């Protein structure tokens, strides 16, 4: 069984009288990308800041590598690497100076710092910029340096907050690939409200909305959470819409033109097989049939109660 690096139990926090999150529970395994998904203001940042030891929770517990974060924060944080939404860079430092500084902040052994910095620069593809001032790097490379500081001490658990925010399309692809590479030997938590980021990088997802977990599962589970409610078909010799609408299980038929139709149904069980059978029997010359799945945006809206 794969090792559990992070365990969150009954986590709750409130600011003044309002609860930001309520009874959050999940586990993060030792490898792969774990997505913390939610709209702005849903409670992602509160959850993430508690897990990283930036904020003390009102209720509940967080264990990092079996260490209670609240009871023993210094030891627990040795296993955490954190990239905030804005990388904590010092523009007047060189890449090597900055990563050396970060390694020392993590209380690494003096003899290990040099090797750790070299490893982080190589892993993030920034070795050739080792003497470049951080303020002179592009946004994409600054983000790489931000990831490098999060992994310089080789933590078991890496937390990335909106890591592709503000990047151009090529930079986004590069950062996504880097995240996947890190997930080979790290547990990576990716906090985002952008659905394509989840789809492109994550293995597991927890969706938070209004401070509560509303979905828990794999990316495939998420994509399939809402069952299809329609299919399209091409009929070379179709009857009228009124006739098609009387078919068992069909609630509505849309004529899309050029012999294409959209059928809305209530029960997905064997619906396409039934359509094929009746089309053959009636001579409707069925040429193509395909179930329609909701887009990730539609699923997100439905899960968050906005649809």
Protein Blocks (a to p, Z undefined) as FASTA:
>chain_A
ZZdfbdcehiacdehjbcfbghiacdddfbdcddddddehilmmmmmmmmnopaccfbdc
ddeehiafklmmmlmmmmpccddfbdcbdfkbcfklmmmmmmmmnopafklmmmmmmmmm
mmnopmmmmmpcfklpcfklmmmmmmmmmmmnopabdcdehklgoiafklmmmmmmmmmm
mmmmpccddddfbfklmmmmpmbdcddeehiafbdcdfklmmmmpgcfbdcdddfbbcdf
klmmmpghiabdcdebjhiacdddfblghklmmmmmmmmmnonopabdcdddddfklmmm
mmnopZZ
